[in-house]
């Protein structure tokens, strides 16, 4: 790794998934690392405690230790010097020359300078894809570095500094910081790109489709001529985007692209055949749920086998042993006969994929969704139409109060707005405004033949933990 020009770092907003992973990387690179946040919740609280990273709550100027020469500030509406005293202290130190302020995207760009940066970007599937790739290369005997914006079960850590040439980076199109509107992945100087399906997202930042796709065009243009771009055909914007590129693209999809999946046999352990240009490559088995995860595996196969990084046998073995990611359709309890899974419901497409996966694997069960409109996209009046059909296939939907953070930055909808839209679409929906109310309402309808999907990118007011506990008492395994 290139000599890193800092010795002591402090992370303001360390409870963000990308921030915490980057903090681990700097700690493993030899820096003294501390952090702070307003509050810290599972799974990141568990990650920070397991990694023994020093962090404090809430925000306060005294959280920044003496001698810090790098302050990394997260992309959060509350992390501005006008309203946050700790951020103001960081800017004061920067003004005096005592410290430098960077985003975590800046840090990752510096850390990966002398590596082959493999950037996984796209609207959905990128977190799972970077986790699958890290697991696959590790199983194949390589020692890559990686940063995963989540808490993975495979590999065992969200961040790792390896001795190999590859640095795997989850590339987000979202702005880098409150002072840098460029997309995070544009800091990563990609040697190769794996592009997952594209669909319009982050409408508060990218109101139109051309504005949303612009940073992806810039990302692909950054890949050198000897680099590989592997791209999904599966998103609603993918075909037009790929048609606009003027370089070779290796395409993949479940049923469209050079690399595909065929002969899918669904079950608790699903099986399919990875094909290339119509020819069979290898048979793959997985315990992951949903068609979208098969598509992710096809993409990983396309990348590692095109690049010759591992053998087909090692790839298949890695997919069979891949355990998934916390909050990405992971089962929340083995102590109840009611299957309860959590999906990362940050966008329409992610929610639909999670619902489709639950219906695919539990077709005989009544599907109950517990949903929190946590991201700006779900809380924006311009996307109220998402609620018209997003819950198709669900028997009942419980909707938690929308998050209030950053509400003044866009046209925020209320819980009543959402409920009126859902009921107008014929959805059997129930509003929930607290943990206790949620437990009472869900407990009043939960049956032994149900399956439950928790959909949020937040904390659901504590229901992520409370609903499995309720089911364990009512319907023990």
Helices and strands as residue ranges (DSSP letters): E 8-12, H 17-28, E 32-36, H 44-50, E 54-56, G 61-63, E 70-73, H 85-96, E 100-102, H 104-111, E 116-121, H 126-139, E 145-147, E 159-160, E 166-170, E 175-177, E 180-183, G 184-187, E 192-195, H 209-222, E 229-232, H 238-243, E 250-252, E 259-265, E 270-276, E 279-286, H 291-307, H 312-321, E 330-331, E 339-344, H 348-361, E 366-372, H 376-379, G 381-388, E 396-400, G 407-409, H 415-424, E 429-432, H 435-443, E 450-456, G 460-462, H 463-474
